[in-house]
Amino acid sequence: MSEAASRRAGPARSPGDSMSRSTPRPSRAALAAVFLVLGCGGPQDEATGGPAPAPTTAETSGTATPVEDEGPPERGDWLVLHLLSDPENLNPITSSDSAASQVLGWMFQSLLEIDYETLEQRPVLARRLPDVSEDHLTYSFALRDDVTFADGTPMTAEDVVFTAKVIRNPKVAAPHIRNYFDSVREVVAVDPHTVRFDLREPYFRNQWTLGSLNVLPRHYYDPDDLLAGIGVAELNDWDALDPEKKQRAERFAKQFNQGFQRRPMGSGAYVLADPKRDFVTGQQIVLRHRDNYWAPDEPDLGDGWFDRIVFRIINDREAAFVALKAGDLDVYGLSPIQTVRQTDNERFRERFGKQSEIRGAYTYLGWNQKRKLFQDARVRRALSHLVDKRNLVDKVMLGLAEPVEGPIFNKRPEYREELEPWEYSPAKAKALLAEAGWEDTDGDGILDKEIDGERVPLRFEVISNAGNDERKKVGLAVIDSFKRHGIDASFRSVDWSILLDKVSHFDYDAIVLGWTSGGAAIPPDGYQIWHSSQAVEDGSNHVGFENEEVDGILEAYRVEFDPEERNRLYNRFQEILYAEQPYTFLYAPSAVTAWDRRFAGVRWYPGVGTRFNEWWVPKTRQKH
């Protein structure tokens, strides 16, 4: 199961950081980074589509063009990408898995997207950045007047309003994104090419969220006009909605949820022309270039140079690696073993480029603070002193990672560089545990302590998801260290669905997992992971961390529009996490991507990846 298909964010009022390699809807480029996703992990081997990020890379500093551009770009050939599994569906609102996100990224577009050079937002379907009111409660977008959907129908402000209605309709199967638009009070088509969003509360990332909205063609997804005359504000107050309108909204949701699973239509440059022919379950998905694309030969407006984008569905990583070497894949995310031991030779380098960069993700060992065992910060700090991060990087990740001390990506301005690496020190661990009252009173080699009138051993279980060899190795390594220092620790792998249930209900002791942030492009927001309001069942604060000062920082941070003040707040936030050690932060893995050298126009942008719609193949090297 892909990472983004995992558990969605808890009841946070607005987007938090994001976690894992692709993510929920609205925009494939920006909201993939805005939303937060808990990941089952594995190598970064699923490249995202269109303008959205591929696996991030950069073997050299700055940008790289491994194949020289031979004159102006030429149209033709195919780009063949890899999917680990079939998309659950290709409905741009109800699908929530990584595979769907990668495919849909070529077919749907948003008002704004990330500029990979500046890491700022730039317009796509909008003419410019929005006009924002002084109180940050109104965002007005002027829309382009030349955009058409795949069937040639012009896009208007009514399509944007319709898209917002779909998301806010509680009967549409989209809970994974609906809560991110909770603050949207109303959406109004001011005129055919101006749309206004009225919000309930200010939030410094509202522009990212609204700008990342994928726009749906109203005439295609609601041919019977079932949502006509129903406003977003009315859908927000579902219980008070007029019965006749409620019936229409329910009818629409049923049709939308069931009728468009393999019938996507957007404004993007590629289409699923014939679902029966071009989507073969378990084999491949073929997208074809639109002859009538509204911005021909304009990669910055979403066009691509390829006749087809082909997704090969190969659910075995070794088989996918074989397919790459056989020429059946053009791009593939390598595992550490493949990177270090199977591709470091001249023959491979002659055929394939290979790029590596620390991405906006980290692996951690989380302590369930609903358990009395881990409520004392001295115990958590001691356990962190027993984890040799450098050994994990060298032995488990084969050097393809960097130790981390907190949740903020080191390429972001919010990152606090002054935090010293957490020392591997059994002596400090022993002293902290003794200070916290843990000693071996019965001589059995296991530390113990009296808690609530009962003497209990320092015993706990570390769990992670089955099938993830990297996390299994991490778990076994850390419990080996714990055992050597008077702690009765064990490790167990469990199925992903079981793990999610345990995490959601705080039914575990400690856990090895990972989060993926928005990387270098998106300002972080740790509210949904670290605020005490999220330390509830099905919340994202699944270690139950509660700190009054952190709550205040996170609340102030969200409504602060001065970047320097946000940085100051987050410096203090990182200091507290460092002292409290609710997680033992382990390492940030490298994403390593191999690609066929026949491509030109290949550029890797530090911290965000590559834009496949800039790639092309010279006529002399075209295969298809």
C-alpha positions in Angstrom: 0.0 0.0 0.0 1.4 3.4 -0.9 2.1 5.9 1.7 -0.5 8.4 0.7 -3.1 5.8 0.9 -2.6 5.6 4.6 -4.4 7.4 7.4 -5.4 11.0 6.7 -5.0 14.0 9.0 -7.0 14.2 12.2 -9.4 17.0 13.1 -7.1 19.9 12.5 -9.0 22.9 11.3 -6.6 23.6 8.4 -3.7 21.8 6.7 -0.7 20.8 8.6 2.6 19.5 7.3 2.4 16.7 4.9 3.7 13.3 5.2 4.9 10.9 2.7 5.4 10.8 -1.0 2.3 12.1 -2.6 -0.9 13.1 -1.1 -4.5 14.1 -1.1 -6.2 16.2 -3.6 -6.6 19.5 -4.4 -3.4 20.3 -6.4 -1.0 17.7 -7.3 1.8 20.2 -7.1 1.1 22.2 -4.0 -1.5 20.4 -1.8 0.6 17.3 -2.1 3.0 19.2 0.1 0.4 21.1 2.1 -1.4 18.1 3.4 0.1 15.8 6.0 0.2 12.0 5.4 1.3 9.2 7.6 3.4 6.8 5.5 3.9 3.1 5.3 7.3 3.9 3.8 9.7 2.3 1.4 11.9 3.7 -1.3 10.8 6.8 -3.1 9.9 5.0 -6.3 6.7 6.6 -7.4 7.3 9.7 -9.4 4.5 12.2 -9.5 3.0 13.5 -12.7 2.9 16.6 -14.7 4.0 19.7 -12.9 4.0 17.9 -9.5 7.2 16.8 -7.9 8.9 13.6 -8.8 11.1 11.9 -6.3 13.4 14.7 -5.1 17.0 14.6 -6.2 20.2 16.5 -6.7 23.5 14.7 -6.7 25.2 18.0 -7.2 24.4 21.4 -5.6 22.0 23.7 -7.5 20.3 22.3 -10.5 21.6 19.8 -13.0 21.0 18.9 -16.6 22.5 15.5 -17.0 21.7 15.3 -20.8 22.6 18.4 -22.8 19.6 20.1 -24.3 20.1 19.6 -28.1 18.4 22.7 -29.5 14.7 23.5 -28.8 12.5 20.8 -27.3 10.9 18.3 -29.8 7.6 16.7 -29.4 7.2 12.9 -29.5 8.0 9.7 -27.7 6.6 8.4 -24.4 7.5 8.9 -20.7 7.1 5.5 -18.9 6.7 5.8 -15.1 6.2 3.3 -12.4 3.2 2.6 -10.1 3.4 0.1 -7.2 -0.4 -0.5 -7.4 -3.5 0.4 -9.3 -5.1 3.7 -8.3 -8.2 3.1 -6.1 -10.0 5.2 -8.7 -9.5 8.3 -10.9 -12.1 10.6 -9.4 -10.1 13.7 -8.6 -11.9 14.4 -5.3 -12.7 11.0 -3.8 -9.4 9.2 -4.6 -6.8 9.5 -1.8 -3.9 7.2 -2.8 -0.5 8.0 -4.2 -1.0 6.2 -7.4 -4.1 8.2 -8.3 -2.4 11.4 -7.4 0.4 10.7 -9.8 -1.9 9.9 -12.7 -4.4 12.7 -12.1 -1.6 15.3 -11.9 -1.3 15.2 -15.7 -5.0 15.8 -16.2 -6.0 18.4 -13.6 -4.8 21.9 -12.9 -5.0 24.4 -10.0 -5.3 28.1 -9.8 -1.7 28.4 -8.6 1.3 26.1 -8.5 4.8 26.1 -7.0 7.6 27.8 -9.0 10.5 25.4 -8.6 13.0 28.1 -9.1 11.7 30.6 -6.4 9.7 28.1 -4.3 6.9 30.7 -4.4 3.4 30.3 -5.9 2.8 31.4 -9.4 -0.4 31.5 -11.5 -1.7 28.7 -13.7 -5.4 28.9 -14.2 -5.4 32.2 -12.4 -4.0 35.3 -14.1 -2.1 36.4 -11.0 -1.8 35.9 -7.3 -5.0 36.6 -5.5 -6.1 40.0 -4.1 -6.3 39.5 -0.3 -8.2 41.7 2.1 -6.4 43.4 5.0 -8.1 41.0 7.5 -7.0 38.0 5.4 -10.6 36.7 5.2 -11.3 37.4 1.5 -9.2 36.0 -1.4 -10.2 37.1 -4.9 -8.8 35.3 -8.0 -8.8 36.7 -11.5 -9.1 33.7 -13.9 -7.6 33.3 -17.3 -10.1 33.5 -20.1 -8.4 31.1 -22.5 -8.5 27.9 -20.5 -10.6 25.0 -21.8 -11.3 21.6 -20.5 -10.5 18.4 -22.5 -13.8 18.6 -24.5 -13.1 22.2 -25.5 -15.5 23.8 -23.0 -14.2 27.1 -21.6 -13.4 27.3 -17.9 -15.3 30.0 -15.9 -15.6 31.1 -12.3 -18.7 28.8 -12.0 -16.4 25.8 -12.3 -14.3 26.9 -9.4 -17.4 27.5 -7.3 -18.7 24.1 -8.3 -15.5 22.4 -7.2 -15.7 24.0 -3.8 -19.3 22.8 -3.5 -18.2 19.2 -4.3 -15.6 19.3 -1.6 -18.0 20.8 1.0 -20.9 18.4 0.2 -20.7 16.1 3.2 -22.2 13.2 1.2 -19.3 13.3 -1.3 -16.7 10.6 -0.2 -13.9 13.1 0.4 -13.3 13.4 4.2 -9.6 13.4 3.6 -9.7 16.9 2.1 -13.1 18.3 3.3 -11.7 19.4 6.7 -8.9 21.4 5.1 -11.6 23.7 3.7 -13.6 24.0 6.9 -12.7 27.7 7.1 -14.2 28.4 3.7 -17.5 30.2 4.5 -18.7 30.9 0.9 -17.4 30.9 -2.7 -18.8 33.5 -5.1 -18.5 33.9 -8.9 -18.2 37.7 -9.1 -18.2 37.5 -12.9 -17.3 34.8 -15.4 -13.6 35.2 -14.7 -13.4 36.3 -11.1 -14.0 34.1 -8.1 -14.0 35.2 -4.4 -13.4 33.0 -1.4 -14.9 34.3 1.9 -13.2 32.7 5.0 -14.2 32.3 8.6 -10.8 32.8 10.1 -7.3 34.0 9.0 -4.5 31.4 8.5 -1.2 32.1 6.9 -1.4 29.2 4.5 -4.9 29.9 3.2 -3.5 31.1 -0.1 -1.6 27.8 -0.5 -4.7 25.8 0.1 -7.1 27.8 -2.1 -4.6 28.2 -4.9 -4.0 24.5 -4.9 -7.6 23.7 -5.7 -8.0 21.4 -8.7 -10.8 22.9 -10.9 -13.5 20.5 -12.1 -15.7 21.1 -15.2 -19.2 21.6 -13.8 -20.9 20.7 -17.0 -19.2 17.3 -17.1 -19.4 16.3 -13.4 -22.9 17.7 -12.8 -24.8 17.4 -16.1 -28.2 17.6 -14.4 -27.3 20.8 -12.5 -28.1 19.1 -9.2 -26.0 21.5 -7.2 -27.4 24.6 -8.9 -28.7 27.2 -6.4 -27.0 25.5 -3.5 -24.2 27.6 -1.9 -21.1 26.5 0.0 -22.5 28.2 3.1 -25.7 26.1 2.9 -23.6 22.9 2.5 -21.6 23.9 5.5 -24.8 23.9 7.6 -26.1 20.6 6.3 -28.6 20.0 9.1 -30.4 23.3 8.3 -30.3 22.7 4.5 -33.7 22.9 2.7 -35.0 19.4 2.2 -35.3 19.7 -1.5 -31.8 21.0 -1.8 -30.5 18.3 0.5 -32.1 15.7 -1.7 -30.4 17.1 -4.8 -27.1 17.3 -3.0 -27.4 13.7 -2.0 -28.3 12.6 -5.5 -25.3 14.4 -6.9 -23.0 12.8 -4.3 -24.2 9.3 -5.2 -23.6 9.9 -8.9 -20.3 11.7 -8.3 -19.0 9.0 -6.0 -19.9 6.1 -8.2 -20.0 7.4 -11.8 -16.6 8.9 -12.3 -14.1 6.4 -11.0 -12.5 5.9 -14.4 -13.9 8.9 -16.3 -11.7 11.9 -15.4 -11.8 15.1 -17.3 -9.8 18.2 -16.4 -8.0 21.1 -18.1 -4.6 19.4 -18.2 -2.6 18.5 -21.2 -3.3 14.8 -21.1 -6.4 12.6 -21.1 -7.5 9.1 -20.5 -9.1 8.9 -23.9 -10.6 5.4 -23.7 -10.8 4.0 -20.2 -11.4 0.4 -21.4 -8.4 0.5 -23.7 -6.1 2.8 -21.7 -6.6 1.6 -18.1 -5.8 -2.1 -17.8 -6.0 -3.2 -14.2 -2.7 -4.6 -12.9 -0.9 -3.7 -16.1 -0.8 -0.1 -17.2 -2.5 3.3 -17.6 -2.0 5.3 -20.8 -2.6 9.0 -21.0 -2.6 10.7 -24.4 -1.7 14.3 -25.3 -4.6 16.6 -26.0 -4.5 18.0 -29.5 -6.6 21.0 -28.3 -4.6 21.9 -25.2 -5.2 25.5 -24.3 -1.5 26.4 -23.8 0.5 24.5 -26.4 4.2 24.2 -26.0 4.1 26.0 -22.7 5.5 23.8 -19.9 5.1 26.6 -17.4 1.3 26.3 -18.1 1.2 22.6 -17.9 2.0 21.3 -21.4 4.3 18.4 -21.9 6.4 17.3 -24.9 5.4 13.6 -24.9 2.7 11.9 -27.0 1.9 9.6 -24.2 2.5 9.2 -20.4 2.5 5.5 -19.6 2.2 4.2 -16.0 3.4 0.6 -15.7 1.9 -1.1 -12.7 4.5 -3.4 -11.1 3.9 -4.2 -7.4 7.3 -5.9 -6.8 10.2 -3.5 -6.3 12.8 -5.9 -7.7 10.7 -6.6 -10.7 10.4 -2.9 -11.3 14.2 -2.5 -11.1 14.5 -5.3 -13.7 12.0 -3.4 -15.9 14.1 -0.2 -15.7 17.2 -2.1 -16.8 15.3 -3.8 -19.6 14.1 -0.4 -20.9 10.4 -0.9 -19.9 10.6 1.9 -17.4 12.1 5.3 -17.8 12.2 6.5 -14.2 12.5 4.5 -11.0 13.2 5.3 -7.3 16.1 3.1 -6.1 16.3 1.4 -2.7 19.5 1.9 -0.6 20.8 -1.5 -1.6 20.1 -0.9 -5.3 21.8 2.5 -5.1 24.9 1.3 -3.3 25.4 -2.3 -4.5 23.6 -2.7 -7.8 23.9 0.6 -9.7 27.4 1.8 -8.8 29.1 0.6 -12.0 30.0 2.1 -15.3 27.5 0.1 -17.3 24.6 1.4 -15.4 25.9 5.0 -15.4 26.3 4.9 -19.2 22.5 4.2 -19.6 21.0 6.0 -16.6 21.3 9.2 -14.7 21.1 8.9 -10.9 20.3 11.7 -8.6 20.1 11.8 -4.8 18.9 14.3 -2.3 17.8 14.4 1.3 14.1 14.9 1.0 11.5 16.6 3.3 10.9 13.4 5.3 12.1 11.9 8.5 11.9 8.6 10.3 11.2 8.6 14.1 10.8 6.4 17.1 7.6 7.7 18.8 6.8 7.2 22.5 3.2 6.8 23.5 2.8 9.4 26.3 -0.7 8.0 27.2 1.4 5.2 28.8 2.7 6.2 32.2 6.0 4.6 31.3 6.8 7.4 28.9 5.2 10.4 30.6 8.5 11.4 32.3 10.6 13.4 29.8 13.7 12.1 31.6 12.8 8.6 30.5 12.3 9.7 26.9 15.6 11.6 26.9 17.4 8.6 28.3 16.0 6.3 25.6 17.1 8.8 23.0 20.6 8.6 24.4 20.5 4.9 23.8 19.8 5.2 20.0 22.9 5.4 17.9 21.6 7.5 14.9 24.9 7.4 13.0 25.0 3.6 13.2 21.4 3.5 11.8 22.4 5.8 8.9 25.5 3.8 8.1 24.2 0.3 8.7 20.5 0.4 7.8 20.5 3.2 5.3 23.9 2.5 3.9 24.8 6.1 4.3 21.8 7.4 2.3 20.4 9.5 5.1 21.3 12.2 7.6 20.5 12.2 11.4 17.8 14.7 12.4 17.0 16.5 15.7 13.5 17.7 14.9 10.6 17.8 12.4 11.6 20.8 10.3 13.3 20.3 6.9 16.8 21.7 7.0 16.3 23.7 3.8 13.5 25.7 5.3 14.1 29.1 7.0 12.2 27.9 10.1 14.9 25.3 10.7 16.9 25.8 13.9 20.5 25.0 13.1 21.8 25.6 16.7 20.4 22.4 18.1 23.3 20.0 18.9 23.2 16.4 17.6 21.6 14.3 20.3 24.4 12.3 21.7 24.6 8.5 21.8 25.6 8.1 25.5 24.7 5.1 27.6 26.2 6.9 30.6 23.8 9.9 30.3 21.0 7.5 29.8 21.8 5.6 32.9 22.0 8.8 34.9 18.7 10.1 33.7 16.9 6.8 34.4 18.4 6.7 37.9 17.2 10.3 38.4 13.7 9.2 37.3 13.7 6.4 39.9 14.6 3.4 37.7 16.9 0.8 39.2 17.4 -2.9 39.3 16.1 -3.8 42.7 15.7 -7.5 42.3 19.0 -8.2 40.4 17.3 -9.7 37.3 19.1 -7.3 35.0 16.0 -5.3 34.2 15.4 -1.8 35.6 12.2 -1.4 37.7 10.3 1.3 39.5 7.2 1.6 41.8 4.3 3.1 39.9 0.9 3.5 41.6 2.0 1.2 44.4 3.2 -1.5 42.1 6.8 -2.3 41.1 7.0 -2.6 37.4 9.8 -3.5 35.0 11.0 -1.1 32.3 9.5 -3.2 29.6 7.9 -2.2 26.4 7.3 -3.2 22.8 8.3 -1.3 19.6 6.1 -1.9 16.6 6.2 -0.9 12.9 4.5 -1.9 9.7 5.1 -5.3 8.2 6.8 -5.4 4.8 9.0 -2.4 5.6 12.5 -3.9 5.9 14.1 -0.6 6.7 11.9 0.0 9.7 12.3 -3.5 10.9 16.1 -3.1 10.9 15.7 0.1 12.8 13.4 -1.5 15.4 15.7 -4.5 15.9 18.7 -2.2 16.2 17.2 0.1 18.9 15.8 -2.7 21.0 19.2 -4.4 20.9 20.7 -1.3 22.5 17.9 -1.0 25.0 18.4 -4.7 26.1 22.1 -4.1 26.7 21.2 -1.4 29.2 18.7 -2.9 31.5 15.5 -2.5 29.4 13.3 -5.4 28.5 12.3 -4.3 24.9 10.9 -6.2 22.0 10.0 -5.5 18.4 7.1 -6.7 16.3 5.9 -6.0 12.8 2.2 -5.8 12.2 0.0 -5.3 9.1 -0.5 -1.7 8.1 -4.2 -1.8 8.8 -3.7 -3.2 12.2 -0.9 -0.7 12.9 -3.1 2.2 11.9 -5.9 1.0 14.3 -3.4 0.7 17.1 -2.0 4.1 16.5 -5.4 5.6 16.2 -6.4 4.3 19.6 -3.1 4.7 21.4 -2.9 0.9 21.7 0.9 0.5 21.6 4.0 1.4 23.5 6.5 2.7 21.0 6.5 2.9 17.2 8.8 3.4 14.2 7.2 5.5 11.6 7.9 8.5 9.3 6.4 11.8 8.2 7.0 13.7 5.0 6.8 17.5 5.1 6.2 19.9 2.3 9.9 19.9 1.6 11.6 23.2 0.7 8.6 24.7 -0.9 5.8 24.8 1.7 6.0 26.6 5.0 5.5 24.0 7.8 2.6 23.9 10.2 3.0 21.4 13.0 -0.5 22.0 14.5 -2.0 18.7 13.5 0.9 16.6 14.8 1.8 18.5 18.0 -1.2 20.4 19.3 -2.8 18.8 22.3 -6.2 19.1 20.6 -5.0 16.5 18.2 -3.9 14.0 20.9 -7.3 12.2 20.5 -8.3 9.0 18.9 -7.9 9.2 15.1 -5.9 12.4 15.6 -2.4 12.9 14.1 -0.8 13.6 17.5 -0.7 9.9 18.0 2.0 9.9 20.7 -0.3 12.0 23.0 2.2 14.8 23.4 0.7 17.7 25.4 2.5 21.0 26.2 0.8 24.2 27.0 3.6 26.4 25.6 3.7 24.5 22.4 -0.1 24.9 22.0 0.3 28.6 22.4 3.1 28.8 19.9 1.2 26.7 17.3 -1.9 28.8 17.7 0.0 32.1 17.3 2.0 30.8 14.4 -1.0 30.0 12.3 -2.4 33.5 12.4 1.0 35.3 12.1 1.7 36.7 8.6 5.2 38.0 9.3 7.7 35.3 8.2 10.3 36.5 10.6 8.0 36.3 13.6 6.9 32.8 12.5 10.6 31.8 12.4 11.1 33.1 15.9 8.0 31.2 17.2 9.2 28.0 15.5 12.7 28.3 16.9 11.2 28.1 20.4 8.9 25.3 19.3 11.9 23.2 18.1 13.8 23.9 21.4 10.9 22.5 23.4 10.6 19.3 21.2 14.3 18.9 21.6 14.1 19.0 25.4 11.0 16.9 25.7 11.8 14.2 23.1 8.3 13.1 22.4 9.9 11.4 19.5 13.4 10.2 19.1 14.0 11.8 15.8 16.2 9.4 13.8 17.1 10.4 10.2 16.0 12.0 7.0 16.3 9.5 4.1 17.7 10.3 0.7 15.5 9.8 -2.3 17.5 8.3 -5.1 16.1 8.3 -8.6 17.4 6.7 -11.8 16.3 7.7 -15.2 17.0 6.8 -18.9 19.7 9.1 -20.3 17.9 9.5 -23.7 15.9 12.4 -22.1 16.9 16.0 -22.5 15.6 19.0 -20.5 16.1 17.1 -17.3 16.5 19.5 -14.4 16.5 18.7 -10.7 15.5 21.4 -8.3 17.0 21.2 -4.8 14.4 20.3 -2.2 11.4 19.8 -4.6 12.5 17.4 -7.4 11.9 17.6 -11.1 9.2 18.8 -13.5 8.5 16.0 -16.0 6.7 18.4 -18.4 10.1 20.0 -19.0 11.6 16.7 -20.2 11.7 15.8 -23.9 13.5 13.4 -26.2 15.5 14.5 -29.3 14.2 12.9 -32.5 17.3 10.8 -32.9 16.8 9.1 -29.6 13.0 8.6 -29.6 11.9 5.0 -29.0 8.2 5.1 -29.6 
